[in-house]
Amino acid sequence: MTRPKSFKLSLVLPAYNEVENILVLVDRLISQTSGLGDVEIIVVDDGSSDGTLDRLRLAAVHRPQLNYISLSRNFGHQTALRAGLNHATGDCAICMDADLQHPPELIPLMVEHWQAGADIVNCIRQDQPSLSLFKRTTSRWFYTLLNGLSGLQLVAGSSDFRLLDRRVMNILNCLPEADLFYRGIIPSLGFEMATIDYMPNERLHGQSRYTPRKMIRLALNGVISTSMRPLRLATCFAFLTALAALGFLTYVLYVYFGTKTGVPGWASILCVTLVIGTMQLLVLGVIGEYLGQVLRETRRRPPYHVAEASERTNLVPDRSIAA
């Protein structure tokens, strides 16, 4: 499918405490997209506390391409991304982080792939030479563990730096789940996809907001929201533990009736008890995560609340600012 040369492009930028980076990025985006026609830049301020919102207010006055949405608190990267896509009005949208590590120079190439027929253009991060061995190793482990537990086939280096066609955005915006894991959901939609490898830029100011705790939370949300495999693994573990317990019981009965003596030692019995107890707690933990997810879904609460938006922002009705 080829697309017309005249189109509207939305750039969606989740931002959290990026006061030193945000205007540098916005001006670079305006420069890189000056030849692409109609462009809107939507910055979603995810409850920043460093003055990011104040800077956006001033910048939007003199930059007609710039729109901003301020969420009432910090809802997290995936929810901020969702808010931006909900309010994007373009024929396609490019999602990218606000820390300048996603190169704006790739935007024309991403648009070329879209005009050639790709509905999704994924940008795959390559490891920087300066990246420490620890970070490279933990990154690979992250994707290996996530793929193993969820059944997904995510490529190492996958991120939320991608272009989405309007049809894909419409589907994502209609999904009712409270927690969306875009890296897992988007590949499962089945649309035509293109990939671009890129080397991330060095972060200009500040430090990464993705702490190990947030990475673990992201992985858990990704697994719980996209797969039933952990529940099946818990069932398998329970079955194997039951087999081991049955085997040990058979051994005890054989020794008792065959030799007329009891099985000596409490250490083995204690070990078996600890193993079974640990497995029970593990299974209960997995079930608890899924029950928590079900509870969040049944509450049907809005995934985010908009506290403020620029005048040009096209607010969807159920996310309008409360009077």
GIZIGI-V833437 format. One record per pair of residues at least 24 apart in sequence whose C-alpha atoms are under 10 Angstrom apart, sorted by the first residue. I is the first residue (numbers start at 0). J is the second residue. Records with the same first field share a line. If there is no record, write none. Layout:
BEGIN
I = J + J
END
This chain:
BEGIN
0 = 113 + 114 + 115 + 116 + 117 + 118 + 191
1 = 112 + 113 + 114 + 115 + 116 + 117
2 = 90 + 111 + 113 + 114 + 115 + 116 + 117
3 = 114 + 115
4 = 35 + 36 + 111 + 114
5 = 35 + 36 + 37 + 90
6 = 35 + 36 + 37 + 38 + 89 + 90 + 91 + 114
7 = 35 + 36 + 37 + 38 + 39 + 88 + 89 + 90 + 91 + 92
8 = 32 + 35 + 36 + 37 + 38 + 39 + 40 + 87 + 88 + 89 + 90 + 91 + 92 + 93 + 110 + 162 + 164 + 165
9 = 37 + 38 + 39 + 40 + 41 + 64 + 83 + 84 + 86 + 87 + 88 + 89 + 90 + 91 + 92 + 93 + 94 + 162 + 163
10 = 38 + 39 + 40 + 41 + 42 + 64 + 65 + 66 + 83 + 84 + 87 + 89 + 91 + 92 + 93 + 94 + 95 + 106 + 162
11 = 39 + 40 + 41 + 42 + 43 + 66 + 67 + 79 + 80 + 81 + 82 + 83 + 84 + 86 + 87 + 92 + 93 + 94 + 95 + 96 + 97 + 160 + 162
12 = 40 + 41 + 42 + 43 + 44 + 67 + 76 + 79 + 80 + 83 + 84 + 93 + 94 + 95 + 96 + 97 + 98 + 160
13 = 41 + 42 + 43 + 44 + 45 + 67 + 68 + 75 + 76 + 77 + 78 + 79 + 80 + 81 + 82 + 83 + 94 + 95 + 96 + 97 + 98
14 = 42 + 43 + 44 + 45 + 46 + 47 + 51 + 52 + 69 + 75 + 76 + 79 + 80 + 95 + 96 + 97 + 98 + 208
15 = 43 + 44 + 45 + 46 + 47 + 48 + 49 + 51 + 52 + 73 + 75 + 76 + 79 + 96 + 97 + 98 + 208
16 = 44 + 45 + 46 + 47 + 48 + 49 + 50 + 51 + 52 + 97 + 98 + 205 + 208
17 = 44 + 47 + 48 + 49 + 50 + 51 + 52 + 54 + 97 + 98 + 99 + 204 + 205 + 206 + 208
18 = 47 + 48 + 49 + 50 + 51 + 52 + 53 + 54 + 55 + 97 + 98 + 204 + 205
19 = 49 + 50 + 51 + 54 + 98 + 203 + 204 + 205
20 = 51 + 97 + 98 + 99 + 202 + 203 + 204 + 205
21 = 51 + 52 + 54 + 55 + 58 + 96 + 97 + 98 + 99
22 = 51 + 54 + 55 + 58 + 97
23 = 97 + 98 + 99 + 203
24 = 96 + 97 + 98 + 99 + 100 + 101 + 102 + 103
25 = 55 + 58 + 62 + 64 + 65 + 97 + 99 + 103
26 = 58 + 62 + 65
27 = 99 + 102 + 103 + 104
28 = 64 + 102 + 103 + 104 + 106
29 = 62 + 64 + 65 + 103
30 = 103 + 104
31 = 103 + 104 + 105 + 106 + 107
32 = 103 + 104 + 106 + 107
34 = 107
35 = 106 + 107 + 110
37 = 64 + 89
38 = 63 + 64 + 65 + 88 + 89 + 92
39 = 63 + 64 + 65 + 66 + 87 + 88 + 89 + 92 + 311 + 312
40 = 64 + 65 + 66 + 67 + 83 + 87 + 92 + 93 + 312
41 = 65 + 66 + 67 + 68 + 82 + 83 + 84 + 86 + 87 + 88 + 92 + 94 + 309 + 312
42 = 66 + 67 + 68 + 69 + 79 + 80 + 82 + 83 + 96 + 97 + 308
43 = 67 + 68 + 69 + 70 + 76 + 78 + 79 + 80 + 81 + 82 + 83 + 84 + 97 + 305 + 308
44 = 68 + 69 + 70 + 71 + 72 + 73 + 79 + 82 + 83 + 305 + 306 + 307 + 308
45 = 69 + 70 + 71 + 72 + 73 + 74 + 75 + 76 + 78 + 79 + 80 + 82 + 303 + 305
46 = 70 + 71 + 72 + 73 + 74 + 75 + 79 + 306
47 = 71 + 72 + 73
48 = 72 + 73
52 = 307 + 308
55 = 309
56 = 308 + 309
59 = 309 + 310 + 311
60 = 309 + 310
63 = 311
64 = 311
65 = 309 + 311 + 312
66 = 308 + 309 + 310 + 311 + 312 + 313
67 = 307 + 308 + 309 + 310 + 311 + 312
68 = 305 + 306 + 307 + 308 + 309 + 310 + 312 + 313 + 314
69 = 304 + 305 + 306 + 307 + 308 + 309
70 = 303 + 304 + 305 + 306 + 307 + 308 + 320
71 = 303 + 304 + 305 + 306 + 307 + 320
72 = 303 + 304 + 305 + 306
73 = 303
74 = 302 + 303 + 304
75 = 213 + 217 + 303
76 = 159 + 208 + 209 + 213 + 217
77 = 159 + 178 + 179 + 180 + 181 + 182 + 217
78 = 177 + 178 + 179 + 180 + 181 + 302 + 303
79 = 302 + 303
80 = 159 + 179 + 181
81 = 168 + 171 + 172 + 178 + 179 + 180 + 181 + 302 + 303
82 = 172 + 302 + 303 + 304 + 305 + 314 + 315 + 318
84 = 163 + 165 + 168 + 169 + 171 + 172
85 = 168 + 169 + 171 + 172 + 173 + 313 + 314 + 315 + 318
86 = 172 + 312 + 313 + 314 + 315 + 318
87 = 165 + 168 + 312 + 313 + 314 + 315
88 = 165 + 168 + 312 + 313
89 = 164 + 165 + 168
90 = 163 + 164 + 165 + 166 + 168
91 = 118 + 119 + 162 + 163 + 164 + 165 + 166 + 167 + 168
92 = 119 + 161 + 162 + 163 + 164 + 165 + 167 + 168
93 = 119 + 120 + 121 + 159 + 160 + 161 + 162 + 163 + 164
94 = 158 + 159 + 160 + 161 + 162 + 163
95 = 122 + 158 + 159 + 160 + 161 + 162
96 = 158 + 159 + 160
97 = 202
98 = 200 + 201 + 202 + 203 + 204 + 205 + 206 + 207 + 208
99 = 199 + 200 + 201 + 202 + 203 + 204
100 = 198 + 199 + 200 + 201 + 202 + 203
101 = 158 + 159 + 160 + 161 + 197 + 198 + 199 + 200 + 201 + 202
102 = 160 + 197 + 198 + 199 + 200 + 201
105 = 195 + 196 + 197
106 = 161 + 162
108 = 195
109 = 161 + 162 + 163 + 193 + 194 + 195
110 = 162 + 163
112 = 162 + 192 + 193 + 194 + 195
113 = 162 + 163 + 164 + 191 + 192 + 193
114 = 164
116 = 164 + 191 + 192 + 193
117 = 162 + 163 + 164 + 190 + 191 + 192 + 193 + 194
118 = 162 + 163 + 164 + 165 + 166 + 167 + 189 + 190 + 191 + 192 + 193
119 = 161 + 162 + 163 + 164 + 165 + 167 + 185 + 186 + 189 + 190 + 191 + 192 + 193 + 194
120 = 160 + 161 + 162 + 163 + 164 + 191 + 192 + 193 + 194 + 195
121 = 157 + 158 + 159 + 160 + 161 + 162 + 163 + 182 + 185 + 186 + 192 + 193 + 194 + 195 + 196
122 = 156 + 157 + 158 + 159 + 160 + 161 + 162 + 193 + 194 + 195 + 196 + 197 + 198
123 = 154 + 155 + 156 + 157 + 158 + 159 + 160 + 161 + 194 + 195 + 196 + 197 + 198 + 199
124 = 154 + 155 + 156 + 157 + 158 + 160 + 195 + 196 + 197 + 198 + 199
125 = 155 + 156 + 157 + 196 + 197 + 198 + 199
126 = 155 + 156 + 197 + 198 + 199
127 = 197 + 198 + 199 + 200 + 201
128 = 198
129 = 201
137 = 211
138 = 214
141 = 214 + 215 + 218
142 = 218
144 = 218 + 222
145 = 183 + 217 + 218 + 219 + 221 + 222
146 = 183 + 218 + 221 + 222
147 = 222 + 228 + 229
148 = 218 + 219 + 221 + 222 + 223 + 225 + 226 + 227 + 228 + 229 + 230 + 232
149 = 183 + 218 + 219 + 221 + 222 + 223 + 224 + 225 + 226 + 227 + 228 + 229
150 = 183 + 222 + 225 + 226 + 227 + 228 + 229
151 = 182 + 183 + 184 + 186 + 187 + 221 + 222 + 225 + 226
152 = 183 + 186 + 187
153 = 182 + 183 + 186
154 = 182
156 = 196 + 197
157 = 182 + 194 + 196
158 = 182
161 = 193 + 194 + 195
162 = 192 + 193
163 = 190 + 192
164 = 190
166 = 190
175 = 296 + 299 + 301 + 302
176 = 224 + 292 + 293 + 295 + 296 + 297 + 299 + 301 + 302
177 = 224 + 292 + 293 + 295 + 296 + 297 + 298 + 299 + 300 + 301 + 302 + 303
178 = 220 + 221 + 223 + 224 + 292 + 295 + 296 + 302
179 = 220 + 221 + 224 + 225 + 302
180 = 217 + 218 + 219 + 220 + 221 + 222 + 223 + 224 + 225
181 = 221 + 225
182 = 221
183 = 221 + 222 + 224 + 225 + 226
184 = 221 + 224 + 225
187 = 225
219 = 288
220 = 288 + 292
223 = 285 + 288 + 289 + 291 + 292
224 = 289 + 292 + 293
227 = 289
229 = 282 + 285 + 286 + 289
230 = 282 + 283 + 285 + 286 + 289
232 = 282 + 285
233 = 278 + 279 + 281 + 282 + 283 + 284 + 285 + 286
234 = 282
236 = 275 + 278 + 279 + 281 + 282
237 = 275 + 278 + 279 + 281 + 282
240 = 271 + 274 + 275 + 278 + 279
241 = 275
243 = 271 + 275
244 = 271 + 272 + 274 + 275
247 = 271
END
